[in-house]
Amino acid sequence: MSNRDLEHYQKMIDGDKESLEAIYDKYEKLLYSFVIKLSSDPSLAEEVLQEVFIKLWTHKAKYDETKGKFSSWIVTITRYTAIDIIRAKKNESVSLEEETDMPEQQGDSVEDLVEWKEKSSEVRKAIDQLSDDQQKIVHLFYFQGCSQSKIAEECDLPLGTVKGRLRLALKHLKKHISTAEGGIRDA
């Protein structure tokens, strides 16, 4: 998060509407394009955007700078909000694409786009290392937005098996990604 973003975010938390507008102006096109890419539905994209910025303004979504970049956080909030709205409408015909395919916007820095694409590539490589069963469950849960019970039903598996495979897949992904980044792995 740039110093300017952090400054705007902190002022917005204190009730400064102009700072909210500054954040909106910076991220609106990126988030709108992201939801369009996920759903191909302009009205859904507008609804999601409105909900995301309401969450920011009402402090229902709080950013913690120690956990990552603001841009990644706001895209994640947007993804989960889109999934929630889609589920609420029970419109299962809308297919969510992989959120790792970040839409390119003119306002984004080249550095951010390169970093996003590198991380996307690392995640895809890590997913390729999983068993076919784990890949399917990860894809359904994270990229299609299916609930664990829906996955259990669709794959004809017990719910506990789905949860176990998902947990194991995430453990393998964490190990592979932290190794690829040269990070410290949990013992």
C-alpha positions as CSV (number, residue, x, y, z in Angstrom):
1,M,0.0,0.0,0.0
2,S,1.5,3.3,-1.0
3,N,1.8,6.0,1.7
4,R,-1.0,8.0,-0.1
5,D,-3.3,4.9,0.0
6,L,-2.5,4.4,3.7
7,E,-3.2,8.1,4.4
8,H,-6.5,8.0,2.6
9,Y,-7.5,4.8,4.3
10,Q,-6.8,6.1,7.8
11,K,-8.6,9.4,7.1
12,M,-11.6,7.4,5.7
13,I,-11.7,5.3,8.9
14,D,-11.9,8.7,10.8
15,G,-14.9,9.7,8.6
16,D,-13.3,11.7,5.8
17,K,-15.6,11.3,2.8
18,E,-13.0,12.8,0.4
19,S,-10.6,10.0,1.3
20,L,-13.3,7.4,0.5
21,E,-13.8,9.2,-2.8
22,A,-10.0,9.1,-3.5
23,I,-9.9,5.3,-2.8
24,Y,-13.0,4.8,-4.9
25,D,-11.5,6.8,-7.8
26,K,-8.3,4.8,-7.7
27,Y,-9.9,1.3,-7.4
28,E,-13.3,1.6,-9.0
29,K,-12.2,0.6,-12.6
30,L,-10.1,-2.2,-11.4
31,L,-12.8,-3.7,-9.2
32,Y,-15.5,-3.2,-11.7
33,S,-13.5,-5.0,-14.4
34,F,-12.6,-7.7,-12.0
35,V,-16.3,-8.5,-11.2
36,I,-17.2,-8.2,-15.0
37,K,-14.5,-10.8,-15.6
38,L,-15.8,-13.0,-12.9
39,S,-19.5,-12.8,-13.8
40,S,-20.0,-11.0,-17.2
41,D,-22.8,-9.1,-15.5
42,P,-22.6,-5.3,-15.5
43,S,-25.5,-4.9,-13.0
44,L,-23.9,-7.4,-10.6
45,A,-20.6,-5.6,-10.9
46,E,-22.3,-2.3,-10.0
47,E,-24.0,-3.9,-7.0
48,V,-20.8,-5.5,-5.8
49,L,-18.9,-2.3,-6.1
50,Q,-21.5,-0.5,-4.1
51,E,-21.5,-3.2,-1.4
52,V,-17.7,-3.2,-1.2
53,F,-17.5,0.6,-0.6
54,I,-20.3,0.5,1.9
55,K,-18.3,-2.2,3.8
56,L,-15.3,0.1,3.7
57,W,-17.2,3.1,4.9
58,T,-19.1,1.3,7.7
59,H,-15.9,-0.5,8.8
60,K,-17.3,-4.0,8.2
61,A,-14.1,-4.7,6.3
62,K,-10.9,-3.6,7.9
63,Y,-7.5,-3.6,6.3
64,D,-4.5,-4.8,8.2
65,E,-1.3,-3.6,6.5
66,T,0.8,-6.3,8.1
67,K,-1.1,-8.9,6.2
68,G,-0.5,-7.7,2.6
69,K,-1.1,-5.0,0.0
70,F,-4.2,-2.9,0.1
71,S,-4.9,-3.6,-3.6
72,S,-4.8,-7.4,-3.0
73,W,-7.0,-7.0,0.1
74,I,-9.7,-4.9,-1.7
75,V,-9.7,-7.4,-4.7
76,T,-10.3,-10.2,-2.2
77,I,-13.1,-8.3,-0.4
78,T,-14.6,-7.7,-3.9
79,R,-14.4,-11.4,-4.8
80,Y,-16.0,-12.6,-1.6
81,T,-18.7,-9.9,-1.9
82,A,-19.5,-11.1,-5.5
83,I,-19.7,-14.7,-4.3
84,D,-22.0,-13.7,-1.5
85,I,-24.3,-11.7,-3.8
86,I,-24.4,-14.5,-6.4
87,R,-25.2,-17.1,-3.7
88,A,-27.9,-14.8,-2.3
89,K,-29.5,-14.5,-5.7
90,K,-29.1,-18.3,-6.2
91,N,-27.9,-17.6,-9.7
92,E,-25.7,-20.6,-10.2
93,S,-25.5,-20.0,-14.0
94,V,-22.9,-17.3,-13.3
95,S,-19.5,-18.9,-13.4
96,L,-16.6,-17.3,-11.5
97,E,-13.3,-17.3,-13.3
98,E,-10.0,-17.7,-11.6
99,E,-9.4,-14.6,-9.5
100,T,-5.7,-14.8,-10.2
101,D,-6.4,-13.4,-13.6
102,M,-6.3,-9.7,-12.6
103,P,-7.7,-7.4,-15.2
104,E,-5.2,-4.8,-16.4
105,Q,-6.2,-1.2,-15.9
106,Q,-4.5,1.9,-17.1
107,G,-4.3,3.3,-13.5
108,D,-2.4,0.3,-12.2
109,S,1.3,0.5,-11.9
110,V,3.4,-1.8,-14.0
111,E,5.0,-3.0,-10.7
112,D,1.7,-4.1,-9.3
113,L,0.7,-5.9,-12.5
114,V,4.0,-7.8,-12.7
115,E,3.8,-8.8,-9.1
116,W,0.2,-10.0,-9.5
117,K,1.1,-12.0,-12.6
118,E,4.1,-13.6,-10.8
119,K,2.0,-14.6,-7.9
120,S,-0.7,-15.9,-10.2
121,S,1.9,-18.1,-12.0
122,E,3.2,-19.4,-8.6
123,V,-0.3,-20.3,-7.5
124,R,-1.1,-22.1,-10.7
125,K,2.2,-24.1,-10.5
126,A,1.4,-25.0,-6.9
127,I,-2.1,-26.1,-7.9
128,D,-0.6,-28.3,-10.7
129,Q,1.4,-30.1,-8.0
130,L,-1.8,-31.3,-6.2
131,S,-3.6,-34.6,-6.9
132,D,-6.4,-34.5,-9.4
133,D,-9.0,-34.8,-6.6
134,Q,-7.5,-31.9,-4.7
135,Q,-7.2,-29.8,-7.8
136,K,-10.9,-30.3,-8.5
137,I,-11.9,-29.3,-5.0
138,V,-9.7,-26.2,-4.9
139,H,-11.1,-25.2,-8.3
140,L,-14.7,-25.6,-7.2
141,F,-14.2,-23.9,-3.9
142,Y,-12.0,-21.0,-4.8
143,F,-12.6,-20.4,-8.5
144,Q,-16.2,-21.4,-8.9
145,G,-17.3,-20.2,-5.5
146,C,-19.0,-23.4,-4.5
147,S,-19.7,-24.2,-0.8
148,Q,-18.1,-27.3,0.7
149,S,-21.6,-29.0,0.9
150,K,-22.2,-28.2,-2.7
151,I,-18.8,-29.7,-3.6
152,A,-19.6,-32.8,-1.5
153,E,-22.9,-33.2,-3.4
154,E,-21.4,-32.6,-6.8
155,C,-18.5,-34.9,-6.2
156,D,-20.6,-37.5,-4.4
157,L,-18.3,-37.4,-1.4
158,P,-18.9,-37.1,2.4
159,L,-18.6,-33.5,3.6
160,G,-15.7,-34.5,6.0
161,T,-13.8,-35.9,3.0
162,V,-14.2,-32.6,1.1
163,K,-13.0,-30.6,4.1
164,G,-10.1,-32.9,4.6
165,R,-9.0,-32.7,1.0
166,L,-9.3,-29.0,1.0
167,R,-7.3,-28.6,4.2
168,L,-4.6,-31.0,2.9
169,A,-4.6,-29.1,-0.5
170,L,-4.1,-25.8,1.3
171,K,-1.3,-27.2,3.4
172,H,0.5,-28.4,0.2
173,L,-0.1,-25.1,-1.5
174,K,1.3,-23.2,1.5
175,K,4.3,-25.4,1.5
176,H,4.9,-25.1,-2.2
177,I,4.3,-21.3,-2.4
178,S,6.5,-20.5,0.7
179,T,9.3,-22.7,-0.8
180,A,9.0,-21.0,-4.2
181,E,9.2,-17.5,-2.6
182,G,12.1,-18.5,-0.4
183,G,10.0,-17.9,2.7
184,I,10.2,-19.7,6.0
185,R,7.9,-22.7,6.2
186,D,5.9,-23.7,9.3
187,A,7.5,-26.6,11.1
